[in-house]
Amino acid sequence: MQSETKSRVDQLTSPAGHPVAVLRFEGDIASTSKEAVLGAYQSLPKETTKLILLDFTRVEYINSSGIALVIQLLIEASNAGQKVFAFGLSAHFTKVFTMVGITKYAQLFASEREALAAL
């Protein structure tokens, strides 16, 4: 049974001093996750949000519909001139994200610390 997707937004500062929005997801990401994934992203102010981290450390499962939502988010971010980085994916989902081409739109990191250091 699929668990409900939850999301929250944290504001951090990169080691270089840049503001960073962190979208933290929890639960499973599927077709029912549109509000948690896209709604959270679309609530960010486009003018001031240039760096975004996607936190998948508390995500158990992502199905093909969930991957489509992530791709939609990445395309919107790319069109808005935002840079997106993701971290906390299991080895399996790191491989899946790479296979479907998500790495063209977002760099993948093992941890939040590594992702922040790359900014």
C-alpha positions in Angstrom: 0.0 0.0 0.0 1.2 3.4 -1.0 2.0 5.9 1.8 0.9 9.5 1.5 3.5 11.9 0.1 4.4 14.8 2.4 6.6 17.7 1.6 8.0 20.8 3.3 10.3 23.6 2.2 13.3 24.6 4.2 15.5 27.6 3.4 19.3 27.2 3.8 22.4 29.0 2.8 25.1 27.3 0.7 28.7 27.4 1.9 29.2 30.1 -0.8 26.5 32.2 0.8 23.7 31.6 -1.8 20.1 31.1 -0.6 18.9 27.5 -1.3 15.3 26.1 -1.2 15.2 22.5 0.0 12.1 20.5 -0.9 11.9 17.6 1.5 9.7 14.7 0.4 8.5 11.9 2.6 6.5 8.7 1.8 5.9 7.3 -1.7 5.9 9.5 -4.8 3.1 8.5 -7.3 0.4 10.0 -9.4 -1.4 11.1 -6.2 1.6 13.2 -5.2 1.1 16.1 -7.6 0.3 18.6 -4.9 3.1 17.5 -2.6 5.7 17.6 -5.5 4.6 20.2 -8.0 2.6 22.3 -5.5 5.6 22.6 -3.2 7.8 23.6 -6.1 5.3 26.0 -7.6 4.9 27.8 -4.2 8.5 28.9 -4.4 9.1 32.5 -5.5 10.6 32.2 -9.0 12.4 35.6 -8.9 14.4 34.8 -5.8 14.7 31.0 -5.8 17.6 30.1 -8.1 19.0 27.0 -6.3 16.8 24.1 -5.3 17.7 20.9 -3.5 15.3 17.9 -3.7 15.6 15.7 -0.6 14.6 12.1 -1.2 16.1 10.6 2.0 12.6 9.8 3.4 11.1 8.6 0.2 10.4 4.8 0.2 9.2 4.3 -3.4 8.8 6.3 -6.6 6.7 4.8 -9.4 6.7 5.9 -13.1 4.0 8.5 -12.5 6.0 9.9 -9.6 9.1 10.0 -11.9 7.0 11.9 -14.4 6.1 14.5 -11.7 9.8 14.9 -10.8 10.6 15.4 -14.6 7.8 18.0 -14.9 9.3 19.9 -11.9 12.8 19.8 -13.4 11.5 21.1 -16.8 9.7 23.9 -15.1 12.8 24.8 -13.1 15.0 24.7 -16.2 12.6 27.0 -18.0 12.7 29.4 -15.0 16.5 29.4 -15.0 16.8 27.5 -11.7 19.5 25.0 -10.9 18.2 21.8 -9.2 20.2 19.2 -7.3 18.9 16.0 -5.7 20.2 13.9 -2.9 19.2 11.0 -0.7 18.1 8.6 -3.4 18.6 4.9 -2.9 21.1 3.2 -5.2 18.2 1.7 -7.2 16.5 5.1 -7.8 19.9 6.8 -8.5 20.2 4.2 -11.3 16.6 4.7 -12.5 17.0 8.6 -12.5 20.2 8.2 -14.5 18.5 5.8 -17.0 15.5 8.1 -17.7 17.7 11.1 -18.2 17.0 13.1 -15.0 20.7 13.8 -14.6 20.5 16.1 -17.6 18.4 18.4 -15.5 19.6 17.7 -11.9 22.9 16.6 -10.4 22.5 13.7 -8.0 24.4 13.5 -4.7 24.5 11.0 -1.8 23.9 13.5 1.0 22.7 17.0 1.7 26.2 18.0 2.7 27.7 16.9 -0.6 24.9 18.7 -2.6 25.4 21.9 -0.6 29.2 21.8 -1.1 28.6 21.7 -4.9 26.7 24.9 -4.9 
